[in-house]
Amino acid sequence: MPRVLIIDDQKDVRAMVAIVLRVNHFEVAEAESGAAGLKAFAESPFDAAIVDIFLGDTSGADVIATLRERAPALPIIAISGMTTLDFVDQSPHLANVVCLQKPFRPNDLLQALRKAQAAAGGKLAAAV
């Protein structure tokens, strides 16, 4: 079962994403901050990460850059409530990151996971 790390400071968003993923046969770990997410990633392997761009303790872009340094091929989805995520294209650490704007539907999340996996050059084992 593929493992996905969700890093978002909004409990309701984490819960919704976790439910969608669990129903679709993913194992999920949740982190309420960038620091907690990086700690969880250091302690256990993950097959993908979903990272909020605007976290309370740090920039999600910085968290993504750190994840990329540790696992260059990790499929990553950046989520944000902003109207545009154009700034993602301006950082080399954010290459091949799939962006998803809040609010999103469950199917949008699953499609984003497929796109992130394709961008990383692999395939998730779950039924997405």
N, C-alpha and C positions, 0 to 999 in steps of 0.2 A: 504494500500500500504506500503510495507516494506521500512524503511528508512536506507540508507547507507551513512556513512561518508567516504569521500575520503580525505586523507591527503597526499599530494605530492607537493613538491616545484616546479615542472615543470608544467606550465600552460597547455601545449599541452597534457600531459599525463592525467591530471585531466579532461580536456575537453573530450578526447576520452573515458575515463572510464565513465564519466557522461552520454555521449550520449548513449553508449551501455546499461547502466543501465536504463535510462529513456525509451528507446525503449522497454525494457523488463519489464516495469511497476514497476520500483522502484522510490521512491522519493530520491533525492540526495542532500547532502550538501557537499560543497567543502571547504577545508582549505589549505592554501599555506604554512603552517608551523606547526611544532609540537605544539607550543604554541596556535595557532589559532584552531587547531584540538581539543586539550584538552579543550579549552574554549567552543567550540561548543558542545562537548560531555557533559560538565557540565550543559549546558543550555537547552539541549533537548535530549530526548531518541532516541537511534538508534538501529536498528536490526542487523547491521553488520558494520565493518570498514575495509577499505582498506588503508594500511599504507606503504609508501615508507620507506625503511630501511635507506637510506641516505638522510636526510633532511638538509637544510642549517643551521638551528638554533639548532638542537639537533639530537640525534640518534633516528631513528625510533624504534629500540629495546626498548629504554627507554619509548617512547610514548606507545608502545604496553604493556609494563610492567605496566604503569600507568592505561591504559584502563582495563587491567586484574584485577588490584586492585579494580577498581570502578565497574566493571561488569565481574565477573569471567567466565560467560558462553557466553560472547559476541563472535560471529563468527568473526574471523579476518583473513585477507589475507595480508601477507607481500609481497611487490613487490620490485624488485631491478634489476638493469642492470648488476649486478655482474655475473660472470660465475657460481658461486656456492653460495648457501645459507646454507651451512652445519653448520655455527655457530649458527643458530637458535636452533639446537638441544642441545646446551650447556647451555641454560638458562631455568630454570623452569618456568619463566614467559611467555616463548614463546611456551610452550606445547600446542598442538592442533592448532597451527597457520599454515595455509596453505601458502606455498611459491609459488610465481609466478614470473618467470624471464621475464624482459623486453627484447625485445619487445614481446608482446603476442597478439593473435588474440581474437576477441570478444568472440568466443566460449570457449576459454581457460579461460577467465575471469568468464564466467557463470559456467563452470565446477568447478572452484576454489571456487566460492560462495557456490555451492552445497556441496563440500567437507568440507568447513569451517563450514557450518551449521550442517552437519552430525557429525563433530568432536566435536561441541558444544552440541550435543545431541538434536537438534531440527530440525525445518523445516521452511524455508522461505515461506511466503505466495504467493510470486510472481511466475510467470510462468518461472522458470529457469530449 
